[in-house]
């Protein structure tokens, strides 16, 4: 199989995985855990966390700083998979490469979700709309800011991964002594 065919098949596989619930559920779980963490870190309590198979989630909290709770979800959905990809990418080995790939796919899904819910269709209950209402900013501006942070992290990590793949593939066999 030619290298270009392998690349196209890999791209199609990553696209299918990214858009499937396989990537959506982990991204949703990390997102809702970020809301819970925001509540706990700001002195609030978490009363319940709901994760739906339709990829709709909701975290109910009491107390805590509203902005910390609201921003905790989108930031965790971007920072945790990016951290997983960055740490795993620096370790090396097959398992680390697999963890890096998982981190990048979940991060890509989170960035796509931020783009959809923050820029294209920010509903009245979206994080972007709620953060915007809390700070007095338009929902699309908040959504664009969150999307930009996620996209920048994704591009940086993808460039890092591609640089490492180039280093390994350009080494080639060692010359005979």
C-alpha positions as CSV (number, residue, x, y, z in Angstrom):
1,X,0.0,0.0,0.0
2,X,1.4,3.4,-1.0
3,X,2.2,6.0,1.7
4,X,-0.3,8.5,0.3
5,X,-3.1,5.8,0.5
6,X,-2.1,5.0,4.1
7,X,-2.3,8.7,5.0
8,X,-5.8,9.1,3.5
9,X,-7.0,6.0,5.3
10,X,-5.5,7.3,8.6
11,X,-7.2,10.7,8.1
12,X,-10.5,9.1,7.4
13,X,-10.2,6.9,10.5
14,X,-9.3,9.8,12.7
15,X,-12.2,11.8,11.3
16,X,-14.6,9.0,11.9
17,X,-13.3,8.4,15.4
18,X,-13.4,12.1,16.3
19,X,-17.0,12.5,15.2
20,X,-18.2,9.3,16.8
21,X,-19.4,8.9,20.4
22,X,-16.2,7.1,21.2
23,X,-14.4,10.4,21.3
24,X,-17.5,12.4,22.3
25,X,-18.2,10.6,25.6
26,X,-14.6,11.0,27.0
27,X,-14.6,14.6,26.0
28,X,-18.0,15.1,27.7
29,X,-16.9,13.3,30.8
30,X,-13.7,15.5,31.1
31,X,-15.9,18.6,30.4
32,X,-18.4,17.8,33.1
33,X,-15.5,16.8,35.5
34,X,-14.0,20.3,34.8
35,X,-17.3,21.9,36.0
36,X,-17.2,19.8,39.1
37,X,-13.5,20.7,39.8
38,X,-14.3,24.4,39.3
39,X,-17.0,24.1,41.9
40,X,-14.8,22.2,44.4
41,X,-11.8,24.5,44.0
42,X,-13.9,27.6,44.5
43,X,-15.6,26.2,47.7
44,X,-18.8,24.9,46.1
45,X,-20.4,21.5,46.2
46,X,-21.4,19.2,43.4
47,X,-24.9,17.8,43.8
48,X,-25.0,15.7,40.6
49,X,-23.3,15.0,37.2
50,X,-25.3,13.8,34.2
51,X,-23.7,12.3,31.2
52,X,-26.1,11.3,28.3
53,X,-25.4,8.9,25.5
54,X,-26.7,11.7,23.2
55,X,-23.6,13.6,24.3
56,X,-25.6,16.1,26.4
57,X,-24.2,16.6,29.9
58,X,-25.1,18.7,32.9
59,X,-23.3,19.3,36.3
60,X,-25.4,20.7,39.1
61,X,-23.5,22.6,41.8
62,X,-24.2,24.6,44.9
63,X,-22.0,27.6,45.9
64,X,-18.6,28.3,44.5
65,X,-17.5,31.0,42.2
66,X,-19.8,31.0,39.1
67,X,-17.1,31.8,36.7
68,X,-14.8,29.0,38.0
69,X,-17.6,26.5,37.6
70,X,-18.6,27.7,34.1
71,X,-15.1,27.9,32.7
72,X,-14.0,24.7,34.4
73,X,-15.7,22.6,31.8
74,X,-14.4,24.0,28.5
75,X,-10.9,24.5,29.9
76,X,-10.7,21.0,31.3
77,X,-11.9,19.5,28.0
78,X,-9.0,21.2,26.3
79,X,-6.2,21.2,28.9
80,X,-6.5,17.5,30.1
81,X,-6.3,15.8,26.7
82,X,-3.6,18.3,25.6
83,X,-1.7,17.5,28.8
84,X,-2.1,13.7,28.1
85,X,-0.9,14.1,24.6
86,X,2.1,16.3,25.6
87,X,3.3,14.1,28.4
88,X,2.8,10.9,26.5
89,X,4.5,12.4,23.4
90,X,7.6,13.2,25.5
91,X,7.9,9.6,26.9
92,X,8.1,7.5,23.8
93,X,7.2,3.9,23.1
94,X,4.0,2.4,21.6
95,X,1.8,2.8,24.6
96,X,2.8,6.5,24.9
97,X,2.2,7.0,21.2
98,X,-1.3,5.5,21.6
99,X,-2.0,7.7,24.6
100,X,-0.8,10.7,22.6
101,X,-3.1,9.8,19.8
102,X,-6.1,9.4,22.2
103,X,-5.3,12.8,23.7
104,X,-5.2,14.5,20.3
105,X,-8.4,12.9,19.2
106,X,-10.3,13.9,22.4
107,X,-8.8,17.4,22.2
108,X,-9.9,17.6,18.5
109,X,-13.4,16.6,19.5
110,X,-13.4,19.2,22.3
111,X,-12.2,21.9,20.0
112,X,-14.9,21.0,17.4
113,X,-17.5,21.1,20.2
114,X,-16.2,24.5,21.4
115,X,-16.4,25.8,17.8
116,X,-20.0,24.5,17.4
117,X,-21.4,25.5,20.7
118,X,-19.3,28.7,21.1
119,X,-19.2,30.2,17.6
120,X,-21.8,28.6,15.3
121,X,-24.7,27.9,17.5
122,X,-24.3,29.1,21.1
123,X,-27.6,28.2,22.7
124,X,-28.9,30.0,25.7
125,X,-27.6,27.3,28.0
126,X,-24.3,26.8,26.4
127,X,-21.1,27.5,28.4
128,X,-20.3,30.4,26.1
129,X,-23.7,32.1,26.7
130,X,-23.5,31.5,30.5
131,X,-20.0,32.8,30.8
132,X,-20.9,35.8,28.6
133,X,-23.8,36.6,30.8
134,X,-21.7,36.4,33.9
135,X,-19.0,38.7,32.6
136,X,-21.1,40.9,30.4
137,X,-19.6,39.8,27.1
138,X,-21.3,38.4,23.9
139,X,-21.5,34.6,23.9
140,X,-19.8,34.5,20.5
141,X,-16.8,36.4,21.8
142,X,-16.4,34.0,24.8
143,X,-16.9,31.1,22.4
144,X,-14.3,32.4,20.0
145,X,-11.8,32.9,22.8
146,X,-12.3,29.3,24.1
147,X,-12.2,28.0,20.6
148,X,-8.9,29.9,19.9
149,X,-7.3,28.5,23.0
150,X,-8.2,25.0,22.1
151,X,-7.2,25.3,18.5
152,X,-3.8,26.8,19.4
153,X,-3.1,23.9,21.8
154,X,-4.2,21.4,19.1
155,X,-2.0,22.9,16.4
156,X,1.0,23.1,18.7
157,X,0.6,19.5,19.8
158,X,0.0,18.3,16.2
159,X,3.2,20.2,15.1
160,X,5.1,18.7,17.9
161,X,3.9,15.2,17.1
162,X,4.7,15.7,13.4
163,X,8.2,17.0,14.2
164,X,8.9,13.9,16.3
165,X,7.7,11.5,13.6
166,X,9.9,13.3,11.1
167,X,12.9,12.9,13.4
168,X,12.3,9.2,13.8
169,X,11.7,8.6,10.1
170,X,14.6,10.7,8.9
171,X,17.2,8.8,11.0
172,X,17.1,5.7,8.8
173,X,19.3,2.7,9.3
174,X,22.7,3.2,11.0
175,X,25.7,3.1,8.6
176,X,27.9,0.0,8.9
177,X,31.1,0.7,10.9
